[in-house]
Amino acid sequence: MSSKEKAIIIGGGISGKLAARVLSDYYNEIIIIERDQKPEGPFPRKGAPQGEHLHALLHAGEYGLEELFPDITEKFYSSGAININSTIDLSWFHHGSWKVRFDGGYRTTLQTRPHLEWHIEQYMKKIPNVTIQYNQIVQDYLYNKAENRIIGVELKTGSLRADLVVDESGVSSLTSSWMNKRGISIPSEKVDIDLSYISKQFELNNHHERDWKIKMIYPNPPQEKIGGTISKVEGNRYIVTLMGYHGAINEKEVLKGDRGFIELSKKLPILDIYQEIKEAKPLSKTSIYRIPTIIWRRFDKIGNLPNGLLLIGDTICRIDPVFGQGMSIAILEALSLQKLLQQHKNELHKIPRFFHKKSASIISPIWNMVITEDYRYPATTGKKPYGLTLQQWYAKNIFILSSQNQDVYDNFVKVMNLVSPVSSLMKPSIIKNVLTHAFSKNSKS
């Protein structure tokens, strides 16, 4: 097997660590450059402000993480994460109706993002050729213009050379600014969603039994713009995340105190979350995270992208977090990178180009699925997908049928969890159900 000397990864978030994990089998030395301080436990970090909000690993993400880090799921549970039956313990109010609940045999892990990241960090410590340099900021690339190749990075403390540089520095990445300065155009798809995420942790009273571990209240667009989720997490806590599109949330009112957050929960389509937290004990401050725009940078379409440079995670695509797909996309990308490394182990220099194309194929159907929902709000702006009206009509019928038909919901669960392709919702039996439902509804009206 051909091996290279060194790979540098800019950013020690989830995507960066996943990339380090798979690259460690093919490079003699992996250095992760992380701007945050070394973590002392499963606590939120400054470089990931979204970490204080609700996160979830979809089924595809959970399976993939277990493949990359064997037995990590059991580590989650042994330190307090919640193991649930995905279609029994989830109570989901979606587009005006409750999803049918049944035993589909699916498992989901409920935990905070810092808890998940902390366990990944512990696994990384066991990989001997991976080191993490904390409190470091990458200022620039080392660039060989004659070969159009990134050959390393410039730090405040000096320079580091490498055979491969991976940029996982996020939506405001070094690569984007570096290319802009050189007049290299990055084709991008942008959609303005003006989303606010507001979260708080609570200790709920135990006066009554709950038939759920996580409850999701999704708005029915375009009339309703505010939704929310309450989820049990490690430490016998519940995290509540409320979200609002297009300025629906008055952040100043919410930040006035604990009551501001609780009063906001009254604006959800139904009062279930309010009823749970109105007398609950707050355990954290109120945290706000804003996502004005989602963006997919098409590095796969840049013909003169420098050699020796690989982009991953949010550096490529920041997607609407409401649907919980971000971490799972990162895991699918890491698995794809691993497969490419196995296939092209004797020509590692070709990996970035192959990877960017593969990443685009992972993101494309998910991006289309997400923005189809985002465009239910007239204020959402950007490039609309082809056949949007038909897609929205069909999806709406799938949502409604998921509250009545177990088979339809089972297929929808697989698609939402990135286990099955969207095309699986176009099976003849499901199309028949959709048309029958739509015809029946129209005839009654």
N, C-alpha and C positions, 0 to 999 in steps of 0.2 A: 504493500500500500504506500502510495505517495503521501508524505506529510509535509506540512509547511511549518515554518518556525513559530510565527506569532500572529495572533489576531487580537485586535483591540475593539472593545465594544463601548460605545458612548452611551451611558445611561444604564443604571442598575435596577430598573424597574422589572416588571414581570417579563416583558418581551426580551429585555437584555439578558436576564438570567436564563431564560429558555434557550436563547441563541447560544449562550456560553455552554450550556449543557450539551447541545448537539455538536458544536464545533470542537469541544474538548476531545472528541474521539479522532480528530483529524489534524489538529494543530498542536504543536508541542507546548505552546504557552498561550493562555488566554488572559488578557487583562481587561477588567471592567472598570471604566472610569465613572465614578458616581459623585455628583456634587453634594449630596446629603451627607450628614454625619453617619457614622457606623451605628446601626440600630441596637438598642439595648433590650429590646423585647418587641412583642406584637403591638406596636403603637403607631399611630398615624405619623407620616413623615412630611416634611415641608415640600419636598419635590413632587408629592402626589396629593394635591389638595382634594382630589376626588375620592381619596381613600377613606374619608370619614362618612361617605354615603354608602347606601346599600349596593352591594355587588353580588353577583351570582355566577357560578360556573354552570353553563348549560351542559347537557349530557355529553355532547361531543368533546367539550372542553375537559370535563371530569375524566372521561375515558382516556383522553390524550395525556393529561397530566399524570395519570397513574402509569401510563406507558413510559413516560420520560423519567418519572421518579417512583419506582415501585414501592408500594405500601404507604405512600404519602396520605392516601385517603384515611387509612386507619389512624395515622398520626393526628390528622385533623380531629377525628372523633375522640381519641384518647385525651385530647386537651380541650374538649368541650364543644366542638362543632356539633351541629344538629343533623342527624341522619333522618331524612323524611322520605315517605312514599310520595313521589311527585304528583300523582293524580288523585291522591286521597287527602294528603295533608296541606295541599294548596287549595285555598278558597279564592276563586278568581271571578270578579265582576268585570265583564268586558263588553263594551259597546251595548250596555243596557241590560245585560242578562248574565246569570251565573253559569259558569262552565259546569257540565255534568261531572260528577266525581265518581271514580271507579278505580279498581286496583289494576293498573296497567303494568305493574312490575318494575316501574322506574324508580330510581333513587336519585335524590338531589341532596347536596350538602349545603347547609345554611351556616354562614360564618362571616365575620367581618373581613374586609380586604387585608388589613394589617395582620390578622391571624394567618391568612393564607400566605401572604408574602414572607412572614417570619419562618414558616415551615419550609418554603422553597429555599430561603437563605440558609437554613440548617443543612439542607441537602447539598447546596453549593459548596459548603465548607469541606465536604467529604471528597470533592474532586481535586486531586493534588495539583493539576496543572492550571487551575483557575484561581486568580487572585483578584481582589476588589480593592481599588484605591479610592478611599472616601475623601470627601472635602476637596475634590479636584474639579476644575472647570476646563473643558476643552475650548481653547480660544480660536484655533484655526486648524486647517488641514495642512499637512506637508504634501506638496503636489509636484509631480514631475510632469511639466507641461509637454515636453517632447514625446513622452509615452502616454500622455493623457491618463495618468495613474495617480491615485491617492496612495501615498507611501507611509503615512503616519499622521500623528496629531501633534499640535503645539499646545502645551500646558503652561500655566503660570510658572511652574517649577522647572520647565525644560521641555524637550521634545522626545517623542517615542516613535520609533519606526515599526512598521508591521507589514505583513504580506496581505492582510485583509483588515479593513475598518468597517465596523457595523454601526450604523447610526440608529439608535433607539431613543433619541433625545426628545421625541414627541412632536406635537403639531407645530411648535415654533422651533424647528430643528436647525442645527448648524448647517446641514446640507442645503436647506431651502435658502437661507440667507447667503451662503457661499455661492450658490448658483446664480442667485439674483444679481450679486455684485459682478458676476462675469457675463451677464447678459444671456444666460442659459435659461430658456423658457421651460417651465414645468407645466405641462397640460394638467389641468385640475377640474374636478367637478365639485362645485360648492352649492350648498343649500342652506339658506338662512332660516333657522327654526326658532331663534330667540327663546331658548329654554333655560329655566332656572330650576336648580335642584336644591332642596332645603331639607336638612336631616337633623335628627335629634334622637338620643337614646333614652329609654325609659325602663323603669322597673314596674311591671304591671301588678295589680292586686290579684290575689288568687282566690277571690270569692266565688268564682264559678269556673266550670270546666269549659275548655275551648276545643272545638272539633277541627282546629287547624293549627299549623305551625307557621304558616305564612299566608297573608291575605293581601290580594292585589285589587285595587279599585282603579280601573282605567277609564278615562273620560270617553264620552261618545261624541266624537267630532262631527261637525264643526262647532256645535252649540257649547259643548263643555270643553274647557281647556286645562282643568286641574285634575290630577290623579295622584295616587299615593299607594304606598306599600308598607305594611307592618310585618316584620319578620323576626322570629326568635333567632338569637345568635349565641355564641359561647358566653359563659358567665351569667347565665339566667337573665340575660338582657334582651330587650327588644329594640330594634332600630326602626325608626319610622322615617321614610323618605317621601316628601311631597314634591311634586314637579308641576310646572306650569309653562305652557307655551305662549309666546307672543305677548309678554307683559302682563299675564293674568295674575301674577303674584306681586303684591306690594311689599317689597323686601324690607322697607323701613318699618312698617307695622309689625312684621314678623319678628324683627330683631329687637323690639322694645322689651321683650321678656319672654318667659316660658309661656305665658298666656297667649302671646301673639302667635306662637306656633300652633297651640291647641285651637285657637279660634280659626286659623287658616284651615285646619282639618275639617271644619264645618262646611267648607265650600266644596268638598268632594261630592261626587254624584249621589252617594249615600253616606250615612253617618256612622258606619261601622267602626272606622278607625277613631273617630272622635269619641265614641262611646268607650273605647278601650283606654284612651290616654287622658280623658278629661279629669280623672282623679289619680292618675299614675304619678310616680315619682320621677322627675327628670334626673338623668344621670350624666348629661353632657351639655355643653353649650350648643347653640343652634349654629349649624354650619351651612354655608351657601356656596354653590359651585355653578358657574354660568357657562352655557354652551351656546353662544350666539349663532355659530355657524358650524356645520359639519363639512368635512372636506376629504376628498379622495384625490391624492396626488398621483398622477399616472406616470411614475418613474419607468414603468414598463414600456412607455411610448417614446422615451428619450433616446435617440440614436447615438448621441455622443456622451452618454453618461460615463464618468471616469471609471476606469478599471480599478479593481481593488476596493470597491465601495459597495456595500450592501445595506439597503434600507429595510426596516421591519417595524411592525407595530403601529402606533399612532403617528410615527414619522410618515408612513404611507397614508393611513386612513384613520381619521377620527370620526366615529359613527355615532348616531343618536344613542346615548346610553340607556334610554328608557327601556329598550328591548333586551338589555343585558348580554349583548353579544361580543363586546370588546375583548374581554379576557379569553374567551373561547376562540375568537379569530386569531389571537396571538398564539395560542397553543396549536391550532391547525397550521399556522405558518411555520412554527418550529418543527412540526412533524413533516411538513413538506420539505423544509430545508434538510432535515435528517435524511429523507429518502433521496434527495438529489445528491447529497454527499456520498451516499452509498452507491448510487448509480455512476457517479463521475469522480470516484475517489482518485483516479490517476490524472485528472484534469481539473483541479480545484479552481483554476483561474476562470473557468466558464460558469461557475456556480451562481454569481450575482445576476447575470443576465437571465439564466434559466429561472432563478428564484423569483425575480420581479414579475416575470410572465405568469408563473404559477400562483403567486400571491394575488395577482389581478383576477385569476380565475376563481380563487377562493372568495374574494371580496365582492365580485360583481353581482351574484345572485342575492347576497345578503344586503348589499347597498340598495339594490332595486326594491327588495321587499320592504326595507325600512322607509325609504323616501316615498313609496306608495302610500304609506300611512301618514307620513309627515305632511304630504300634500292634501290631506283632508282639510287642512286649515288654509283658507284663501290667502292669509298673510304670508304663508311660506313661499319663498322665492328661490329660483334657481332653474336648472335645466330639468324639465319634466321627462319622465320615461315614456317611451312609446306605448300607446294603448293604455294610458293611465286610468281613464274612466272605466274601461272594461275590467282592468285589474282590481280597482277599488270595489266595483260592484260584486265581482266574484269573491273577493276576500271578505267582504261584509257578510255575504251569505254563508261562508265558511264559519265566520265568527258566531253567527246566530245558530247555525246547526250544531256547533260545538257545545251548545247548552242543552241540546236535545238528543243528539245522536252520538253514541259512544264511539263508533267506528270512525266517524268524521273527526271527532276530537282527538282520538288516538293518532291519526295520521297528522293532524295539525300539531300535536305535541312533538312528534318526531321532526317536523319541518322547523318549528320554532327552536328546537334544541340542536339544530344543525346536524342531525343524524340522517335525515332523508332530504333529498332535493325538493325544491318547490314543485317540480313536475309531478311528484307523487300525489299532490292534491288534484291532479287532473285525471286520475284513474276513472274509467267509465262509471263505476259504481258511485263515486263521489260527484261526478258531473251530473249523473241522474238525480242524486239527492238535491243538488243545488237547483237544478231546473225545476224539479217537482216542488221544492219549497218556494221558489220565486213565482212559479205559475200559480200555486195555491194562494200565495199572499196577494198577488195581483187580482185574482178572481174574486177574493173576498172584499177587496177595496173597490 
